[in-house]
Amino acid sequence: MGGTPASLGWTVVEVDLVPHAPLWSLSATELTAALRGGSVSAVSVMESVLARVEAADPRLHAFVEVDVEGAMAAAAAADEAYREGTAGPLSGVPVSVKDLSRVIGMRTGFGRARRPTTPDTRDDLTVARLRAAGAILFGKTRTPERGYSYSSTSSDGVSTRTPWRLDLGAGGSSSGAAAAVAAGMGPVALGTDGAGSVRLPAALCGVVGLKPSFGRIPVYPLHDPYAASFVHIGPLTRTVADAALFLDVTQGADPRDPLSWSDSATFTRTSATPSGLRLAWLEQPAEAMRVDTEVAGITWNSACRLSRALGCTPPVRLPGLGDQSEVQRVLWECAQATSYSEPLADSVPEPLRRMVRRGYSRTMTELGAAGRARTALFHSVRTLFQNYDVVMTPTCPVAGWPHDRPVGLSPAEDDPMRAGVDVYPFNLTGNPAISLPAGWTAGGLPVGLQLVTGWRADLLLLEVAFAFERVQPWADHWPVLDETRQKARRARKVVGSRRS
């Protein structure tokens, strides 16, 4: 990141209200209001975010590339757009992009050990829509290779850490995206979600992770043909309003994605609090997933608080959807196998090697069985939402695991699907789902609550998420990026402030 502005440095202060919050700590919605009002400039915002990256990222490893010169040029252009009255809805807002999507002027390495030497000359579709809305696309965030895992380690051996405890990973596969937003290194990050890869790291990093309905945000180009029917694009943000803003500027059908679609929904002005909703809580059997006791308590209590805020009866406890791991595994292995040919490069991680080779050996009979099971799951979930409006679960069964462990709930449980039992079924069905910060453990780690609504009921999902944010706000709860305090594992409301 040569040429980065000199680090401004920052200290930790405990506050509830921050009258002079640093620019890097402001949400996209707050930034656009300030930029339109002329109280700040896009150049000063970008300088603040780049300084935050320089200060925090050496410990978190969220970024694989930062385009300083391009970002500052885009910020100057955004200031000019505001002066001329041509600013877009995201003009001047720093947005990072997961290293699975192409960005003009930056390199796309797909999490591999060796990054390409040639910058991209075209944007992926969603990136192009963000650029057209005025977003400053300033960096590429780290991911495990081709997003294959809930691990936070890419193939160069570097692990992204959650800013809440530097010995723990940020989850995957949108590892860097979640850690960046949680630490104030940009208010919005573009992520991808093929099996919970936006929601799970959002939960582990204490931010908002939205997977919209399948097809609402078109995907082009789609690099894994077998993943065409369950990969989603979604944002990681600090607030629900920022997720809504991202959704408004990126949604809508595109002829290059035949599975995409459009409707008339807009989300940034959503203010209604729905009432009379029927709420359900899904409980997985122990053999499918063992939820940490503290995580279970935090998420259930938050679900009950939400029900009171909505004027509803407490959620009805229902059996979970069961273990759908074999369906997801077959489809995911085949998707990964389409991206590799023998012999596999030495740098490909061994768990990914096994996944690819299993994908090579899958038969059409197995694919057919997975397809039938997926169809049965879809109809089970469709029936569920005929009786309930919102379904809730913990996003992740634990609050974290060591950054150097590939995935899983314990060293003895290395099944890569175990941590995502409550998230990936909704990739298979396409329902909209969001992870929201539900609280913090006694050790200071964030816990995520997942909300799911019916087929294409994204507006209801955002309305309920807004209601939860109002009753249980989290955006001013910042991690302490200090080694000594990290060891204390305290959860405290903190912000960064410039040294004078």
One Martini backbone bead per residue (centre of mass of N, CA, C, O) as a GRO file, in nm:
protein
  500
    1MET     BB    1   0.060   0.062   0.022
    2GLY     BB    2   0.189   0.272  -0.132
    3GLY     BB    3   0.116   0.616  -0.060
    4THR     BB    4   0.003   0.641   0.201
    5PRO     BB    5  -0.112   0.817   0.427
    6ALA     BB    6  -0.032   0.928   0.705
    7SER     BB    7  -0.066   0.824   1.005
    8LEU     BB    8  -0.282   0.945   1.259
    9GLY     BB    9  -0.379   0.780   1.463
   10TRP     BB   10  -0.511   0.615   1.770
   11THR     BB   11  -0.748   0.604   2.027
   12VAL     BB   12  -0.927   0.509   2.322
   13VAL     BB   13  -1.277   0.573   2.382
   14GLU     BB   14  -1.548   0.614   2.604
   15VAL     BB   15  -1.881   0.611   2.459
   16ASP     BB   16  -2.214   0.699   2.350
   17LEU     BB   17  -2.155   0.985   2.237
   18VAL     BB   18  -2.029   1.132   1.916
   19PRO     BB   19  -1.972   1.451   1.809
   20HIS     BB   20  -1.653   1.371   1.685
   21ALA     BB   21  -1.638   1.162   1.473
   22PRO     BB   22  -1.470   0.985   1.277
   23LEU     BB   23  -1.502   0.928   0.946
   24TRP     BB   24  -1.459   0.610   0.950
   25SER     BB   25  -1.724   0.569   1.154
   26LEU     BB   26  -1.918   0.626   0.935
   27SER     BB   27  -2.178   0.582   0.760
   28ALA     BB   28  -2.304   0.598   0.451
   29THR     BB   29  -2.551   0.768   0.528
   30GLU     BB   30  -2.392   0.985   0.682
   31LEU     BB   31  -2.199   1.065   0.455
   32THR     BB   32  -2.402   1.160   0.238
   33ALA     BB   33  -2.521   1.384   0.413
   34ALA     BB   34  -2.254   1.540   0.458
   35LEU     BB   35  -2.182   1.580   0.158
   36ARG     BB   36  -2.440   1.732   0.074
   37GLY     BB   37  -2.395   1.958   0.309
   38GLY     BB   38  -2.066   2.026   0.316
   39SER     BB   39  -1.907   1.928   0.592
   40VAL     BB   40  -1.761   1.735   0.390
   41SER     BB   41  -1.519   1.549   0.216
   42ALA     BB   42  -1.421   1.291   0.018
   43VAL     BB   43  -1.119   1.323   0.068
   44SER     BB   44  -1.132   1.310   0.383
   45VAL     BB   45  -1.264   1.036   0.398
   46MET     BB   46  -1.047   0.873   0.246
   47GLU     BB   47  -0.812   0.944   0.430
   48SER     BB   48  -0.933   0.815   0.685
   49VAL     BB   49  -0.960   0.525   0.578
   50LEU     BB   50  -0.663   0.482   0.494
   51ALA     BB   51  -0.550   0.527   0.778
   52ARG     BB   52  -0.702   0.293   0.906
   53VAL     BB   53  -0.577   0.074   0.737
   54GLU     BB   54  -0.282   0.129   0.818
   55ALA     BB   55  -0.336   0.077   1.129
   56ALA     BB   56  -0.511  -0.213   1.121
   57ASP     BB   57  -0.430  -0.430   0.893
   58PRO     BB   58  -0.162  -0.562   1.005
   59ARG     BB   59  -0.357  -0.735   1.213
   60LEU     BB   60  -0.604  -0.842   1.012
   61HIS     BB   61  -0.589  -0.906   0.702
   62ALA     BB   62  -0.822  -0.789   0.485
   63PHE     BB   63  -0.615  -0.707   0.259
   64VAL     BB   64  -0.466  -0.736  -0.082
   65GLU     BB   65  -0.570  -0.445  -0.191
   66VAL     BB   66  -0.482  -0.090  -0.250
   67ASP     BB   67  -0.610   0.204  -0.425
   68VAL     BB   68  -0.498   0.505  -0.368
   69GLU     BB   69  -0.500   0.673  -0.627
   70GLY     BB   70  -0.786   0.597  -0.721
   71ALA     BB   71  -0.936   0.692  -0.466
   72MET     BB   72  -0.850   0.993  -0.472
   73ALA     BB   73  -0.964   1.053  -0.751
   74ALA     BB   74  -1.259   0.971  -0.686
   75ALA     BB   75  -1.296   1.178  -0.459
   76ALA     BB   76  -1.258   1.431  -0.630
   77ALA     BB   77  -1.497   1.362  -0.820
   78ALA     BB   78  -1.714   1.366  -0.601
   79ASP     BB   79  -1.687   1.661  -0.521
   80GLU     BB   80  -1.763   1.766  -0.801
   81ALA     BB   81  -2.047   1.636  -0.809
   82TYR     BB   82  -2.160   1.797  -0.573
   83ARG     BB   83  -2.113   2.082  -0.697
   84GLU     BB   84  -2.291   1.999  -0.969
   85GLY     BB   85  -2.538   1.794  -0.890
   86THR     BB   86  -2.433   1.465  -0.978
   87ALA     BB   87  -2.469   1.288  -0.749
   88GLY     BB   88  -2.488   0.988  -0.615
   89PRO     BB   89  -2.592   0.763  -0.367
   90LEU     BB   90  -2.248   0.686  -0.334
   91SER     BB   91  -2.094   0.936  -0.327
   92GLY     BB   92  -1.787   0.901  -0.150
   93VAL     BB   93  -1.808   0.595  -0.082
   94PRO     BB   94  -1.641   0.350   0.067
   95VAL     BB   95  -1.568   0.039  -0.118
   96SER     BB   96  -1.530  -0.295  -0.090
   97VAL     BB   97  -1.390  -0.599  -0.255
   98LYS     BB   98  -1.406  -0.905  -0.315
   99ASP     BB   99  -1.162  -1.144  -0.448
  100LEU     BB  100  -1.411  -1.238  -0.680
  101SER     BB  101  -1.417  -0.947  -0.809
  102ARG     BB  102  -1.409  -0.722  -1.057
  103VAL     BB  103  -1.174  -0.436  -1.091
  104ILE     BB  104  -1.079  -0.165  -1.216
  105GLY     BB  105  -0.722  -0.158  -1.157
  106MET     BB  106  -0.743  -0.443  -1.035
  107ARG     BB  107  -0.682  -0.753  -0.887
  108THR     BB  108  -0.785  -1.100  -0.939
  109GLY     BB  109  -0.717  -1.392  -0.719
  110PHE     BB  110  -0.923  -1.584  -0.563
  111GLY     BB  111  -0.723  -1.648  -0.307
  112ARG     BB  112  -0.458  -1.698  -0.419
  113ALA     BB  113  -0.120  -1.708  -0.388
  114ARG     BB  114  -0.118  -1.599  -0.685
  115ARG     BB  115  -0.117  -1.299  -0.822
  116PRO     BB  116  -0.181  -1.110  -1.061
  117THR     BB  117  -0.023  -0.857  -1.275
  118THR     BB  118  -0.297  -0.779  -1.410
  119PRO     BB  119  -0.528  -0.562  -1.444
  120ASP     BB  120  -0.839  -0.491  -1.468
  121THR     BB  121  -1.076  -0.382  -1.747
  122ARG     BB  122  -1.328  -0.493  -1.582
  123ASP     BB  123  -1.640  -0.501  -1.445
  124ASP     BB  124  -1.848  -0.627  -1.261
  125LEU     BB  125  -2.173  -0.572  -1.237
  126THR     BB  126  -2.194  -0.473  -0.940
  127VAL     BB  127  -1.954  -0.285  -0.957
  128ALA     BB  128  -2.071  -0.103  -1.179
  129ARG     BB  129  -2.313  -0.006  -1.008
  130LEU     BB  130  -2.148   0.124  -0.785
  131ARG     BB  131  -1.995   0.321  -0.964
  132ALA     BB  132  -2.250   0.464  -1.083
  133ALA     BB  133  -2.327   0.559  -0.775
  134GLY     BB  134  -2.015   0.665  -0.666
  135ALA     BB  135  -1.834   0.467  -0.563
  136ILE     BB  136  -1.535   0.388  -0.383
  137LEU     BB  137  -1.306   0.156  -0.515
  138PHE     BB  138  -1.030   0.074  -0.295
  139GLY     BB  139  -1.053  -0.256  -0.241
  140LYS     BB  140  -0.934  -0.587  -0.169
  141THR     BB  141  -1.057  -0.876  -0.016
  142ARG     BB  142  -1.019  -1.144   0.169
  143THR     BB  143  -1.003  -1.503   0.070
  144PRO     BB  144  -1.062  -1.797   0.019
  145GLU     BB  145  -1.027  -2.004  -0.223
  146ARG     BB  146  -1.304  -1.949  -0.405
  147GLY     BB  147  -1.484  -1.962  -0.140
  148TYR     BB  148  -1.471  -2.270  -0.005
  149SER     BB  149  -1.482  -2.147   0.303
  150TYR     BB  150  -1.501  -2.068   0.657
  151SER     BB  151  -1.240  -1.977   0.638
  152SER     BB  152  -0.966  -1.711   0.684
  153THR     BB  153  -0.769  -1.861   0.472
  154SER     BB  154  -0.549  -1.822   0.238
  155SER     BB  155  -0.314  -1.961   0.010
  156ASP     BB  156  -0.074  -1.782   0.155
  157GLY     BB  157  -0.143  -1.826   0.485
  158VAL     BB  158  -0.335  -1.592   0.547
  159SER     BB  159  -0.517  -1.454   0.822
  160THR     BB  160  -0.817  -1.336   0.915
  161ARG     BB  161  -0.917  -1.120   1.170
  162THR     BB  162  -1.089  -1.047   1.434
  163PRO     BB  163  -1.119  -0.743   1.611
  164TRP     BB  164  -1.207  -0.881   1.892
  165ARG     BB  165  -0.981  -1.123   1.830
  166LEU     BB  166  -0.661  -1.198   1.709
  167ASP     BB  167  -0.687  -1.530   1.748
  168LEU     BB  168  -0.929  -1.501   1.556
  169GLY     BB  169  -1.136  -1.554   1.309
  170ALA     BB  170  -1.364  -1.414   1.050
  171GLY     BB  171  -1.434  -1.611   0.860
  172GLY     BB  172  -1.646  -1.737   0.581
  173SER     BB  173  -1.544  -1.600   0.285
  174SER     BB  174  -1.593  -1.287   0.386
  175SER     BB  175  -1.350  -1.197   0.567
  176GLY     BB  176  -1.239  -0.912   0.495
  177ALA     BB  177  -1.509  -0.766   0.482
  178ALA     BB  178  -1.591  -0.796   0.781
  179ALA     BB  179  -1.334  -0.682   0.916
  180ALA     BB  180  -1.337  -0.405   0.784
  181VAL     BB  181  -1.611  -0.301   0.889
  182ALA     BB  182  -1.562  -0.355   1.196
  183ALA     BB  183  -1.288  -0.151   1.185
  184GLY     BB  184  -1.342   0.101   0.975
  185MET     BB  185  -1.261  -0.002   0.663
  186GLY     BB  186  -1.523   0.084   0.572
  187PRO     BB  187  -1.884   0.072   0.547
  188VAL     BB  188  -1.859  -0.110   0.277
  189ALA     BB  189  -1.908  -0.452   0.150
  190LEU     BB  190  -1.847  -0.686  -0.092
  191GLY     BB  191  -2.016  -0.998  -0.115
  192THR     BB  192  -2.039  -1.359  -0.099
  193ASP     BB  193  -2.312  -1.628  -0.113
  194GLY     BB  194  -2.317  -1.994  -0.114
  195ALA     BB  195  -2.310  -2.084   0.234
  196GLY     BB  196  -2.282  -1.807   0.426
  197SER     BB  197  -2.038  -1.591   0.342
  198VAL     BB  198  -2.177  -1.336   0.481
  199ARG     BB  199  -2.317  -1.413   0.757
  200LEU     BB  200  -2.098  -1.554   0.924
  201PRO     BB  201  -1.881  -1.322   0.936
  202ALA     BB  202  -2.076  -1.115   1.049
  203ALA     BB  203  -2.115  -1.253   1.320
  204LEU     BB  204  -1.801  -1.271   1.404
  205CYS     BB  205  -1.780  -0.929   1.356
  206GLY     BB  206  -2.042  -0.747   1.418
  207VAL     BB  207  -2.234  -0.737   1.155
  208VAL     BB  208  -2.396  -0.685   0.860
  209GLY     BB  209  -2.559  -0.960   0.668
  210LEU     BB  210  -2.675  -0.981   0.328
  211LYS     BB  211  -2.914  -1.209   0.168
  212PRO     BB  212  -3.079  -1.195  -0.088
  213SER     BB  213  -3.270  -1.282  -0.307
  214PHE     BB  214  -3.260  -1.477  -0.555
  215GLY     BB  215  -3.182  -1.252  -0.831
  216ARG     BB  216  -3.189  -0.952  -0.741
  217ILE     BB  217  -2.882  -0.986  -0.780
  218PRO     BB  218  -2.696  -1.003  -1.032
  219VAL     BB  219  -2.474  -1.242  -1.203
  220TYR     BB  220  -2.172  -1.100  -1.355
  221PRO     BB  221  -1.984  -1.318  -1.390
  222LEU     BB  222  -1.999  -1.675  -1.371
  223HIS     BB  223  -1.742  -1.885  -1.260
  224ASP     BB  224  -1.957  -2.115  -1.149
  225PRO     BB  225  -2.191  -2.298  -1.299
  226TYR     BB  226  -2.296  -2.483  -1.056
  227ALA     BB  227  -2.358  -2.203  -0.881
  228ALA     BB  228  -2.598  -2.048  -1.026
  229SER     BB  229  -2.841  -2.134  -0.797
  230PHE     BB  230  -2.674  -2.018  -0.500
  231VAL     BB  231  -2.537  -1.752  -0.565
  232HIS     BB  232  -2.474  -1.454  -0.382
  233ILE     BB  233  -2.508  -1.104  -0.344
  234GLY     BB  234  -2.371  -0.899  -0.069
  235PRO     BB  235  -2.365  -0.705   0.216
  236LEU     BB  236  -2.138  -0.535   0.441
  237THR     BB  237  -2.232  -0.371   0.748
  238ARG     BB  238  -2.332  -0.158   1.024
  239THR     BB  239  -2.615  -0.110   0.883
  240VAL     BB  240  -2.926  -0.136   0.752
  241ALA     BB  241  -2.928   0.117   0.572
  242ASP     BB  242  -2.675   0.031   0.407
  243ALA     BB  243  -2.795  -0.227   0.292
  244ALA     BB  244  -3.030  -0.086   0.146
  245LEU     BB  245  -2.856   0.091  -0.037
  246PHE     BB  246  -2.713  -0.135  -0.184
  247LEU     BB  247  -2.970  -0.271  -0.295
  248ASP     BB  248  -3.080  -0.033  -0.467
  249VAL     BB  249  -2.807  -0.015  -0.664
  250THR     BB  250  -2.800  -0.353  -0.744
  251GLN     BB  251  -3.069  -0.413  -0.838
  252GLY     BB  252  -3.185  -0.602  -1.100
  253ALA     BB  253  -3.217  -0.697  -1.403
  254ASP     BB  254  -3.018  -0.900  -1.636
  255PRO     BB  255  -2.960  -1.054  -1.942
  256ARG     BB  256  -2.692  -1.214  -1.837
  257ASP     BB  257  -2.907  -1.310  -1.608
  258PRO     BB  258  -3.165  -1.540  -1.624
  259LEU     BB  259  -3.222  -1.537  -1.288
  260SER     BB  260  -3.311  -1.257  -1.292
  261TRP     BB  261  -3.492  -0.978  -1.127
  262SER     BB  262  -3.783  -0.760  -1.083
  263ASP     BB  263  -3.908  -0.488  -0.883
  264SER     BB  264  -4.056  -0.212  -0.686
  265ALA     BB  265  -3.859  -0.219  -0.464
  266THR     BB  266  -3.763  -0.020  -0.183
  267PHE     BB  267  -3.528   0.051   0.109
  268THR     BB  268  -3.425   0.339   0.218
  269ARG     BB  269  -3.745   0.424   0.309
  270THR     BB  270  -3.781   0.231   0.532
  271SER     BB  271  -4.029   0.264   0.824
  272ALA     BB  272  -4.189   0.033   0.882
  273THR     BB  273  -4.371  -0.149   1.139
  274PRO     BB  274  -4.453  -0.447   1.168
  275SER     BB  275  -4.753  -0.641   1.227
  276GLY     BB  276  -4.875  -0.953   1.312
  277LEU     BB  277  -4.653  -1.153   1.331
  278ARG     BB  278  -4.513  -1.473   1.255
  279LEU     BB  279  -4.297  -1.648   1.470
  280ALA     BB  280  -3.987  -1.840   1.437
  281TRP     BB  281  -3.789  -2.114   1.585
  282LEU     BB  282  -3.502  -2.286   1.497
  283GLU     BB  283  -3.410  -2.630   1.592
  284GLN     BB  284  -3.146  -2.815   1.596
  285PRO     BB  285  -3.024  -3.103   1.613
  286ALA     BB  286  -2.749  -3.226   1.769
  287GLU     BB  287  -2.641  -3.389   1.518
  288ALA     BB  288  -2.619  -3.121   1.339
  289MET     BB  289  -2.599  -2.904   1.598
  290ARG     BB  290  -2.396  -2.739   1.842
  291VAL     BB  291  -2.487  -2.497   2.059
  292ASP     BB  292  -2.381  -2.261   2.232
  293THR     BB  293  -2.511  -2.157   2.522
  294GLU     BB  294  -2.459  -1.851   2.495
  295VAL     BB  295  -2.561  -1.817   2.209
  296ALA     BB  296  -2.847  -1.919   2.259
  297GLY     BB  297  -2.927  -1.704   2.469
  298ILE     BB  298  -2.877  -1.445   2.307
  299THR     BB  299  -3.062  -1.507   2.061
  300TRP     BB  300  -3.327  -1.564   2.209
  301ASN     BB  301  -3.350  -1.293   2.359
  302SER     BB  302  -3.355  -1.124   2.099
  303ALA     BB  303  -3.607  -1.250   1.976
  304CYS     BB  304  -3.794  -1.158   2.207
  305ARG     BB  305  -3.742  -0.856   2.180
  306LEU     BB  306  -3.850  -0.835   1.894
  307SER     BB  307  -4.137  -0.932   1.950
  308ARG     BB  308  -4.208  -0.694   2.136
  309ALA     BB  309  -4.153  -0.465   1.927
  310LEU     BB  310  -4.386  -0.600   1.731
  311GLY     BB  311  -4.627  -0.719   1.906
  312CYS     BB  312  -4.556  -1.019   1.966
  313THR     BB  313  -4.527  -1.325   2.009
  314PRO     BB  314  -4.333  -1.552   2.077
  315PRO     BB  315  -4.153  -1.768   1.937
  316VAL     BB  316  -4.189  -2.060   1.773
  317ARG     BB  317  -4.082  -2.373   1.836
  318LEU     BB  318  -3.891  -2.555   1.595
  319PRO     BB  319  -3.783  -2.768   1.394
  320GLY     BB  320  -3.545  -2.807   1.198
  321LEU     BB  321  -3.418  -2.880   0.867
  322GLY     BB  322  -3.175  -3.025   0.902
  323ASP     BB  323  -2.937  -3.214   0.733
  324GLN     BB  324  -2.802  -3.057   0.424
  325SER     BB  325  -2.500  -3.125   0.354
  326GLU     BB  326  -2.507  -3.317   0.107
  327VAL     BB  327  -2.627  -3.124  -0.092
  328GLN     BB  328  -2.418  -2.897  -0.067
  329ARG     BB  329  -2.166  -3.069  -0.121
  330VAL     BB  330  -2.221  -3.164  -0.407
  331LEU     BB  331  -2.255  -2.882  -0.537
  332TRP     BB  332  -1.983  -2.757  -0.437
  333GLU     BB  333  -1.786  -2.962  -0.557
  334CYS     BB  334  -1.871  -2.920  -0.852
  335ALA     BB  335  -1.812  -2.620  -0.865
  336GLN     BB  336  -1.506  -2.644  -0.803
  337ALA     BB  337  -1.426  -2.849  -1.031
  338THR     BB  338  -1.474  -2.641  -1.274
  339SER     BB  339  -1.194  -2.465  -1.183
  340TYR     BB  340  -1.027  -2.736  -1.232
  341SER     BB  341  -0.722  -2.910  -1.317
  342GLU     BB  342  -0.517  -3.147  -1.402
  343PRO     BB  343  -0.293  -3.060  -1.212
  344LEU     BB  344  -0.273  -2.945  -0.908
  345ALA     BB  345  -0.165  -2.702  -0.744
  346ASP     BB  346   0.042  -2.672  -0.473
  347SER     BB  347  -0.126  -2.418  -0.344
  348VAL     BB  348  -0.356  -2.593  -0.293
  349PRO     BB  349  -0.544  -2.673  -0.053
  350GLU     BB  350  -0.621  -2.969   0.080
  351PRO     BB  351  -0.930  -2.933   0.123
  352LEU     BB  352  -0.973  -2.843  -0.174
  353ARG     BB  353  -0.865  -3.092  -0.313
  354ARG     BB  354  -1.076  -3.286  -0.200
  355MET     BB  355  -1.319  -3.141  -0.316
  356VAL     BB  356  -1.243  -3.157  -0.617
  357ARG     BB  357  -1.213  -3.469  -0.634
  358ARG     BB  358  -1.502  -3.529  -0.555
  359GLY     BB  359  -1.624  -3.377  -0.794
  360TYR     BB  360  -1.506  -3.563  -1.016
  361SER     BB  361  -1.662  -3.834  -0.887
  362ARG     BB  362  -1.929  -3.749  -0.949
  363THR     BB  363  -2.251  -3.837  -1.029
  364MET     BB  364  -2.554  -3.812  -1.178
  365THR     BB  365  -2.700  -3.951  -0.949
  366GLU     BB  366  -2.607  -3.758  -0.726
  367LEU     BB  367  -2.713  -3.500  -0.854
  368GLY     BB  368  -3.008  -3.588  -0.866
  369ALA     BB  369  -3.047  -3.632  -0.560
  370ALA     BB  370  -2.979  -3.342  -0.480
  371GLY     BB  371  -3.205  -3.209  -0.642
  372ARG     BB  372  -3.443  -3.348  -0.498
  373ALA     BB  373  -3.372  -3.253  -0.212
  374ARG     BB  374  -3.391  -2.954  -0.277
  375THR     BB  375  -3.686  -2.950  -0.358
  376ALA     BB  376  -3.795  -3.047  -0.085
  377LEU     BB  377  -3.684  -2.810   0.076
  378PHE     BB  378  -3.833  -2.586  -0.065
  379HIS     BB  379  -4.122  -2.689   0.016
  380SER     BB  380  -4.081  -2.680   0.318
  381VAL     BB  381  -4.027  -2.373   0.329
  382ARG     BB  382  -4.282  -2.279   0.190
  383THR     BB  383  -4.468  -2.395   0.410
  384LEU     BB  384  -4.354  -2.242   0.649
  385PHE     BB  385  -4.439  -1.950   0.513
  386GLN     BB  386  -4.751  -2.004   0.544
  387ASN     BB  387  -4.727  -1.985   0.882
  388TYR     BB  388  -4.477  -1.783   0.858
  389ASP     BB  389  -4.287  -1.477   0.836
  390VAL     BB  390  -4.053  -1.537   1.055
  391VAL     BB  391  -3.724  -1.665   1.082
  392MET     BB  392  -3.509  -1.793   1.348
  393THR     BB  393  -3.147  -1.790   1.419
  394PRO     BB  394  -2.854  -1.871   1.454
  395THR     BB  395  -2.587  -1.813   1.258
  396CYS     BB  396  -2.377  -1.924   1.471
  397PRO     BB  397  -2.287  -2.168   1.713
  398VAL     BB  398  -2.042  -1.975   1.749
  399ALA     BB  399  -1.804  -1.704   1.834
  400GLY     BB  400  -1.544  -1.885   1.756
  401TRP     BB  401  -1.211  -1.948   1.607
  402PRO     BB  402  -0.917  -2.018   1.528
  403HIS     BB  403  -0.738  -1.889   1.261
  404ASP     BB  404  -0.573  -2.182   1.212
  405ARG     BB  405  -0.845  -2.308   1.164
  406PRO     BB  406  -1.018  -2.397   0.909
  407VAL     BB  407  -1.275  -2.524   1.065
  408GLY     BB  408  -1.514  -2.526   1.311
  409LEU     BB  409  -1.592  -2.631   1.655
  410SER     BB  410  -1.356  -2.846   1.659
  411PRO     BB  411  -1.093  -3.051   1.612
  412ALA     BB  412  -1.301  -3.305   1.580
  413GLU     BB  413  -1.469  -3.098   1.378
  414ASP     BB  414  -1.402  -3.095   1.019
  415ASP     BB  415  -1.663  -3.028   0.901
  416PRO     BB  416  -1.733  -2.765   0.684
  417MET     BB  417  -2.063  -2.760   0.746
  418ARG     BB  418  -2.131  -2.725   1.054
  419ALA     BB  419  -2.136  -2.402   1.087
  420GLY     BB  420  -2.387  -2.385   0.843
  421VAL     BB  421  -2.672  -2.519   0.903
  422ASP     BB  422  -2.846  -2.229   0.917
  423VAL     BB  423  -2.758  -2.101   0.620
  424TYR     BB  424  -2.742  -2.286   0.351
  425PRO     BB  425  -3.045  -2.357   0.301
  426PHE     BB  426  -3.100  -2.050   0.184
  427ASN     BB  427  -2.945  -2.106  -0.078
  428LEU     BB  428  -3.119  -2.346  -0.185
  429THR     BB  429  -3.398  -2.160  -0.174
  430GLY     BB  430  -3.351  -1.820  -0.188
  431ASN     BB  431  -3.393  -1.682   0.064
  432PRO     BB  432  -3.402  -1.420   0.258
  433ALA     BB  433  -3.113  -1.303   0.460
  434ILE     BB  434  -3.001  -1.199   0.798
  435SER     BB  435  -2.733  -1.064   0.992
  436LEU     BB  436  -2.736  -0.971   1.338
  437PRO     BB  437  -2.647  -0.815   1.614
  438ALA     BB  438  -2.724  -0.970   1.940
  439GLY     BB  439  -2.439  -0.960   2.090
  440TRP     BB  440  -2.224  -1.037   2.377
  441THR     BB  441  -2.005  -1.194   2.529
  442ALA     BB  442  -1.820  -1.217   2.815
  443GLY     BB  443  -1.554  -1.213   2.609
  444GLY     BB  444  -1.638  -1.002   2.358
  445LEU     BB  445  -1.819  -1.155   2.147
  446PRO     BB  446  -1.995  -1.177   1.877
  447VAL     BB  447  -2.348  -1.226   1.788
  448GLY     BB  448  -2.573  -1.386   1.562
  449LEU     BB  449  -2.885  -1.305   1.400
  450GLN     BB  450  -3.118  -1.480   1.206
  451LEU     BB  451  -3.317  -1.368   0.932
  452VAL     BB  452  -3.619  -1.497   0.769
  453THR     BB  453  -3.800  -1.500   0.465
  454GLY     BB  454  -3.984  -1.519   0.215
  455TRP     BB  455  -4.023  -1.532  -0.105
  456ARG     BB  456  -3.913  -1.217  -0.189
  457ALA     BB  457  -3.928  -1.076   0.122
  458ASP     BB  458  -3.726  -0.822   0.160
  459LEU     BB  459  -3.888  -0.592   0.285
  460LEU     BB  460  -3.963  -0.734   0.544
  461LEU     BB  461  -3.679  -0.793   0.639
  462LEU     BB  462  -3.593  -0.492   0.666
  463GLU     BB  463  -3.813  -0.404   0.864
  464VAL     BB  464  -3.727  -0.598   1.092
  465ALA     BB  465  -3.434  -0.505   1.111
  466PHE     BB  466  -3.496  -0.215   1.190
  467ALA     BB  467  -3.648  -0.285   1.451
  468PHE     BB  468  -3.405  -0.420   1.590
  469GLU     BB  469  -3.211  -0.176   1.578
  470ARG     BB  470  -3.386   0.012   1.756
  471VAL     BB  471  -3.390  -0.185   2.019
  472GLN     BB  472  -3.069  -0.296   1.935
  473PRO     BB  473  -2.811  -0.128   1.918
  474TRP     BB  474  -2.452  -0.139   1.757
  475ALA     BB  475  -2.276   0.084   1.596
  476ASP     BB  476  -2.111   0.190   1.876
  477HIS     BB  477  -1.966  -0.096   1.878
  478TRP     BB  478  -1.625  -0.128   1.930
  479PRO     BB  479  -1.332  -0.242   1.880
  480VAL     BB  480  -1.020  -0.320   2.041
  481LEU     BB  481  -0.707  -0.221   1.889
  482ASP     BB  482  -0.547  -0.380   2.146
  483GLU     BB  483  -0.351  -0.608   2.284
  484THR     BB  484  -0.415  -0.583   2.585
  485ARG     BB  485  -0.729  -0.566   2.557
  486GLN     BB  486  -0.770  -0.825   2.406
  487LYS     BB  487  -0.695  -1.012   2.647
  488ALA     BB  488  -0.946  -0.918   2.821
  489ARG     BB  489  -1.217  -0.954   2.663
  490ARG     BB  490  -1.379  -0.684   2.611
  491ALA     BB  491  -1.697  -0.530   2.591
  492ARG     BB  492  -1.703  -0.207   2.432
  493LYS     BB  493  -1.761   0.124   2.386
  494VAL     BB  494  -1.594   0.240   2.091
  495VAL     BB  495  -1.360   0.480   1.957
  496GLY     BB  496  -1.185   0.652   1.731
  497SER     BB  497  -0.912   0.895   1.768
  498ARG     BB  498  -0.730   1.148   1.709
  499ARG     BB  499  -0.430   1.266   1.741
  500SER     BB  500  -0.290   1.577   1.847
   0.00000   0.00000   0.00000
